[in-house]
Amino acid sequence: MKSRIAALAAAVTFVVSAGAVTASPADADPVPGNPQQFYVSCAVDLLGGPVSCLESDEAHATHVCQYVFTMFGIGLDCIQR
């Protein structure tokens, strides 16, 4: 049972990491006072993690994100607005 939960958590983390490819902080509006964070609009919020995100402006953003390194590669660390 614990291995199934761990496998599910790994799969979710991988999907969230894959969503990072579609978000680009170079095109997104940066968060004032924190150049590492940027605004994104995400279509789905799966188990607290954003999926299918696109860069956005402050007015249309659903999340504030920054890139982080995970064991699966680069992922998004996001806070829902």
Secondary structure, DSSP 8 states (H G I E B T S, - for coil): -HHHHHHHHHHHHHHHHHHGGG--TTTS-EETTEEEEEEEEEEEEETTEEEEEEE--GGG-SEEEEEEEETTEEEEEEEE-
